[in-house]
Amino acid sequence: MATSQVETVNTGADKARLAVAALLVVAGFVAYFLLGAQGAYAQWGALLIGVLAGVAIFMTSGAGRALWGFGQDSVREMRKVVWPTRKEATQTTLFVFAFAVTMSLFLWLVDKLLEWVLYSLVLGWR
C-alpha cells in the first residue's frame, strides 16, 4: 500500500524543469501553426517533437517521478482486484436493469396517483 504521508519538495531545479517542459509543449503548438505553409508532415513533426520533449523533461522532475510512482501503485492495486466472472457481471447487470424498470414504473404510478389526487379530487379540474 502507498505511504499516507505527503511530502512536498519543490526545489528550484524542479520548478525550472516544469517551466521548460511547459515551454516546450507550447513551442510545439506554436510551431504547428507557424509551419502551416510547410505541409502537414512539418506541422505534426514539430508538434510531436515539442510535446515529447516536454513530457521527457517533465518526467525528470519531482512531479513527474511522483506521477510515475502513482501509476505503478495503481497498476499494483489493479492486480489485487478480484474481477467478477462473466456470469456474475451478467446477473448484476440484469438486476440493475430490472431495478431501474421497477423504479420507473413505481415513480410513474406515484406521479399518476398524485396527479389524480391533486387535479381531480382537490382542484376538481376534470
RAFEN-V665598 format. One line per field, one symbol per residue. phi: phi as a letter, one per 20 degrees, with the letter a starting at -180 (. if undefined). burial: + if it has 24 or more other C-alpha atoms within 12 Angstrom, else -. A space follows every 10 residues. Layout:
phi: ???
burial: ???
This chain:
phi: .ffeedcdcd efffffffff ffffffffff fgffeffeof ffffffffff fffffffgfe efffffffff fffffffffe feffffffff ffffffffff ffffffffff ffffffffee efemed
burial: ---------- ------++-+ +--++++++- ++-------- -----+++++ +-+++-++-- +++------- ---------- ---------- ---------- ---------- ---------- ------
